[in-house]
Every structure is written in C-alpha cells, then in structure tokens.
C-alpha cells in the first residue's frame, strides 16, 4: 500500500487558512441529497456543510450511474465534539498500547479521528458519505462506515486489498464521482471526503485552505 499522509502530519498543520467566509448551510433544506440520521444531534449540526462542498456533492451525484445516489451521514462537527472524539480514541489506543509515546498515540489516532486543530469536519469542509441504490439500501463498501482500523483489520483504508471485488467496484464508483467533482479522500477512511480544508490544500497543491474551523451560528 502506498505511503499515506495522515492528518497529524506537520505538512497539513503548516497549511495556512485563508477562510473565504462562505456560509454553513443545512443540506436537508436543499433537497438534492439524501441525509441519514444516525449522527443526528440536537442542533442538527451534522447536516451542515459549506456551500461549496454541497455544490460539489450535487455535481458528484450527477455523475453516478443511473439508480445510485449519495447518502450523507455526517458533515459539520462542532470543535468541542471533535476534541471529544479524538481524546476518547487516543485514550483507547493508549490503554491498549501502554508502551507507545504520546507522539505515536497522536499519529495513530489521526488515522481515524483528525486532531481537533485541523479537523476538516469542524470547518464544514468534510463529509462522511456512501452510496445507496434506488431502494435507498446502502451498497456493500467492504466495511461499515466509521469502522476503525482495529475493528476492520485495516479494511477501512480506501485502497485495502482485503475487500471483495464488489466492494472494490463500489468504492471506485464513489471515488470516481467525488474526485471528478473536486473532493479528496482521506485514505484511511473510504467514506471521508473533503474540499477546501488544509488536507485538501496539501493534496491538491493549493497555497492555503479555503475553510477553517468555526462554530455553528
């Protein structure tokens, strides 16, 4: 498997943010995308994205084969919740690996949860998304969404070779459409795609990120 740049990489943190000020919008009011409620929160924050990200997801959906649609599971994630997720997973890894240094814990945790300071979800720039068929049934993607590297034995990595040919084909269909619309994938999570954040900027050679972490109004 090719070398993967993790969210904890210093090159990601070194990308400056020149926030364009674009609004966070509620995907549910747009109507073009299906939204799952498994990550529903009291404020409905999970269903928000920057307008530019939403526009690109709509473009990506138009590129899918007939009968397939995108299913948005989680978009925006408040900074406090992101910090909670990261600290909980880091504590889990530390408990399982007491000989690991804090730096190694942080790097390993970033395979699955982004460090809070640079989290694309907290910028409204990232989306966890999958494919559904005409009956709104999720396609086989090789693992459940949000399966950790430990749980899935690495099958959550986008290019994992341990998944079935059908799951590989479905991942390729998802990836082809999203890539063509300008989003980039985080290679440890087949479901995580983003646009405008620091990781996207590094992956595409941009000088600065368009979106930085923000609070939901």
C-alpha positions in Angstrom: 0.0 0.0 0.0 1.3 3.4 -0.9 2.5 5.8 1.8 -0.3 7.8 3.4 -0.1 11.3 4.6 -2.0 11.4 7.9 -3.9 14.3 9.4 -1.2 14.6 12.1 1.5 15.3 9.6 3.2 18.6 10.1 2.7 19.4 6.5 -1.0 19.5 7.0 -0.8 21.8 10.0 1.6 24.1 8.2 -1.0 25.0 5.5 -2.4 28.5 6.3 -6.1 29.1 6.4 -7.5 32.0 4.3 -11.2 31.5 5.2 -13.4 32.7 2.4 -16.3 33.3 4.8 -18.6 31.0 3.0 -21.7 30.1 5.0 -22.5 26.8 6.5 -25.8 25.6 5.0 -28.3 22.9 6.1 -28.1 20.1 3.4 -31.6 19.0 4.4 -33.2 22.2 3.2 -31.5 21.8 -0.2 -33.3 18.6 -1.1 -30.8 17.3 -3.6 -29.0 14.8 -1.3 -30.3 12.1 0.9 -29.4 12.6 4.6 -29.1 9.8 7.1 -30.0 10.4 10.7 -27.6 8.0 12.5 -25.4 11.0 13.5 -28.3 13.3 14.4 -27.6 15.8 17.2 -30.0 18.2 18.9 -28.8 21.2 16.9 -28.8 19.3 13.6 -25.2 20.3 13.1 -24.3 17.0 11.4 -26.3 18.1 8.3 -24.4 21.3 7.7 -21.7 21.9 5.1 -20.0 24.8 3.4 -21.9 25.9 0.3 -19.0 25.0 -1.9 -18.8 21.5 -0.6 -22.6 20.9 -1.0 -22.4 22.2 -4.6 -19.6 19.7 -5.4 -21.5 16.8 -3.8 -24.5 17.6 -6.0 -22.2 17.6 -9.0 -20.7 14.3 -7.9 -24.2 12.8 -7.6 -25.0 13.8 -11.2 -22.0 11.7 -12.3 -23.2 8.5 -10.7 -24.6 5.6 -12.7 -28.4 5.5 -13.0 -30.1 4.3 -9.8 -27.4 5.3 -7.4 -27.4 8.3 -5.1 -25.1 9.7 -2.4 -26.1 9.3 1.2 -24.7 11.9 3.6 -24.1 10.5 7.1 -22.1 13.4 8.7 -20.9 16.8 7.7 -20.1 19.5 10.2 -18.9 18.5 13.6 -18.5 21.2 16.4 -14.9 21.7 17.6 -15.8 20.5 21.1 -17.3 17.2 19.8 -14.2 16.7 17.5 -12.0 17.2 20.5 -14.0 14.7 22.5 -13.8 12.0 19.7 -10.1 12.5 19.4 -9.3 12.3 23.1 -11.5 9.2 23.6 -9.9 7.3 20.7 -6.4 8.4 21.8 -7.2 7.2 25.4 -8.4 3.8 23.9 -5.2 3.4 22.0 -3.0 4.4 25.0 -4.8 1.8 27.1 -4.2 -0.9 24.6 -0.6 0.2 23.9 1.0 1.4 27.2 4.5 1.5 25.7 3.6 4.0 23.0 4.8 7.6 23.3 2.3 10.5 23.2 3.6 11.3 19.7 2.9 7.8 18.4 -0.6 7.8 20.1 -1.4 11.1 18.3 -0.2 9.8 14.9 -2.2 6.5 15.3 -5.3 8.3 16.5 -5.2 10.5 13.4 -5.8 7.5 11.2 -9.4 7.5 12.4 -10.1 10.9 14.1 -8.5 14.2 13.0 -6.6 16.2 15.6 -9.1 19.0 16.7 -6.9 21.9 15.5 -7.1 20.9 11.8 -10.3 18.8 11.6 -12.0 19.2 8.2 -15.4 18.3 9.8 -15.1 21.3 12.1 -14.6 23.5 9.1 -17.7 22.3 7.4 -15.4 21.0 4.7 -15.7 17.3 5.1 -18.4 14.8 4.6 -18.9 11.1 5.5 -20.8 9.7 2.6 -21.7 6.4 1.0 -23.8 5.1 -1.9 -27.4 3.8 -1.9 -29.4 2.2 -4.6 -32.9 3.1 -5.9 -34.5 1.5 -2.9 -32.2 3.6 -0.6 -30.3 0.5 0.5 -26.6 1.0 1.2 -24.2 -0.7 -1.2 -21.5 -3.1 0.0 -18.4 -0.9 0.6 -16.3 -3.6 2.4 -16.8 -2.3 6.0 -19.5 -0.4 7.8 -19.0 3.4 7.8 -16.8 4.6 10.7 -15.2 1.2 11.2 -11.8 1.7 12.9 -8.6 0.3 11.6 -8.6 -2.1 14.6 -12.1 -3.3 14.1 -11.8 -3.8 10.4 -8.2 -5.1 10.3 -7.4 -2.2 8.0 -10.2 -2.8 5.6 -11.5 0.7 6.2 -8.5 2.0 4.3 -9.7 3.1 0.9 -7.2 1.0 -1.1 -7.4 -2.0 1.2 -6.9 -5.2 -0.7 -8.8 -7.4 1.7 -12.3 -6.4 0.5 -14.4 -8.2 -2.1 -14.4 -7.3 -5.8 -17.9 -5.9 -5.4 -16.9 -3.7 -2.6 -13.9 -2.5 -4.5 -16.1 -1.7 -7.5 -18.5 0.3 -5.3 -15.6 2.2 -3.7 -14.3 3.0 -7.2 -17.7 4.3 -8.3 -18.0 6.5 -5.2 -14.4 7.7 -5.6 -14.6 8.5 -9.3 -17.6 10.7 -8.9 -16.3 12.6 -5.9 -12.8 13.1 -7.3 -14.3 14.4 -10.5 -16.2 16.9 -8.6 -13.1 18.2 -6.8 -13.2 16.4 -3.5 -10.3 14.5 -2.0 -10.3 11.3 0.1 -8.6 10.7 3.4 -7.0 7.3 2.5 -7.6 5.6 5.9 -11.4 6.1 5.6 -13.1 5.2 2.4 -16.2 7.3 3.4 -14.4 10.6 4.3 -14.1 13.2 1.5 -13.4 16.9 1.7 -13.0 20.1 -0.2 -11.4 23.4 0.9 -9.7 22.3 4.1 -6.0 22.0 4.9 -5.8 18.4 3.9 -7.4 19.2 0.5 -5.0 22.1 0.1 -1.9 19.9 0.7 -3.3 17.1 -1.6 -4.0 19.5 -4.5 -1.0 21.8 -4.1 -3.0 24.9 -3.0 -1.3 27.7 -1.1 -3.9 27.9 1.6 -7.1 26.3 2.8 -10.4 28.0 2.0 -12.2 26.9 5.1 -11.1 26.8 8.7 -12.7 25.5 11.9 -15.7 27.5 13.0 -18.7 27.4 15.3 -22.2 26.8 14.0 -24.2 30.1 14.3 
